[in-house]
Amino acid sequence: MRLRSAIASLLIVLLSVSCGSGAEEPGTNAPVHIGSRDELIARAAEATEKLNTDKWLEFYEFKSPRSVEPRFPYGLPGVQLCTPDQFIYDTSERLAKLKFANGLDETDRVQWSVVDATIDKNIGLVTMSVQNSGQPMAIDKKDYFGENDTGVRWIYLDNNWWQEDEDWLEGCHDQRLGN
């Protein structure tokens, strides 16, 4: 009888520990930590500063690790989601399109700043202000390149905020098939 009682007590303890409370990471019993709005704004501002100072490889490092990690076969750039070279080419092309669409020439400076952020679970949306020579540009979109009116999508992954497009599995921005 003591053995049954001990086993029952052990099962109750194990079940209470494994059930936990609050949100849990799928497939684990670990509670999910959701990054705060302030953390997202700070991280987005840090990334934006890299873009504003033309440090595109440093800006690239704010992309979600799962969107830039090498895929098999590692030696073939064509099968990688978003290599640094693809990202730099794409960023320069998108910046040129943004300038052209707004009547700017290649020497004009475009500056971004974080306006606001909203969070829904582990997805954040950061709205941006885009300026030229200190004056707001007439862009009705709220992301880096005037393409997405809901803002720049960030994801909380591995205890940090990372910029990640919704269709990140398709690769870098304009390097996606069909663009």
C-alpha positions, 0 to 999 in steps of 0.5 A, spaced: 500 500 500 505 504 501 508 503 494 502 505 491 501 511 495 508 513 493 507 512 486 501 516 486 504 522 490 510 521 485 505 521 479 502 527 482 508 531 483 511 529 475 504 532 472 504 538 476 511 540 474 510 538 467 504 541 466 506 548 468 503 554 467 502 560 461 504 559 454 509 553 452 514 552 447 511 547 442 513 540 443 517 542 450 515 544 457 519 550 457 515 556 458 515 561 452 518 568 453 515 573 449 520 579 448 517 586 450 515 592 446 521 596 449 526 590 447 523 590 440 523 598 439 530 598 441 532 592 437 529 595 431 532 602 432 539 598 433 538 595 426 535 601 423 541 605 425 546 600 421 541 601 415 542 609 416 549 609 416 550 604 410 553 598 414 548 593 410 552 587 412 551 589 420 544 590 418 543 583 415 545 580 421 538 583 424 535 578 419 532 572 423 537 566 423 533 561 420 532 565 414 539 566 413 542 559 415 546 555 410 542 550 407 544 543 404 548 543 399 552 548 403 556 550 397 551 552 392 549 559 393 542 558 388 539 554 394 541 558 400 535 563 403 539 569 403 546 570 402 550 576 404 551 578 397 544 577 395 542 581 401 546 587 399 544 587 392 537 587 394 538 592 399 541 597 394 536 595 388 530 597 393 534 603 396 535 605 388 527 604 387 525 608 393 529 614 391 527 613 384 519 613 386 520 619 390 524 623 385 531 623 389 537 622 385 543 617 388 546 622 392 540 623 396 540 621 403 534 617 406 534 616 413 529 611 417 527 612 424 522 607 428 515 610 430 512 605 434 511 597 435 506 592 436 506 585 439 502 579 438 505 573 441 512 572 438 510 577 432 512 584 432 510 590 427 515 596 427 512 602 423 517 607 420 518 614 418 522 615 412 526 622 411 530 625 406 534 632 408 530 632 415 523 632 411 518 626 411 518 623 405 511 622 402 511 614 403 504 611 405 507 605 407 511 604 414 516 599 413 524 600 410 522 600 403 515 603 402 512 596 400 508 594 406 503 598 410 503 594 416 510 595 418 516 591 418 515 584 421 520 582 427 519 575 430 521 573 437 526 567 436 532 564 441 531 570 446 531 575 441 528 580 436 529 578 429 527 582 422 523 576 418 519 577 412 512 573 413 514 569 407 522 568 409 522 561 406 522 564 399 529 567 400 531 575 400 526 580 398 527 581 390 531 575 389 524 571 390 522 567 385 516 571 381 519 578 383 
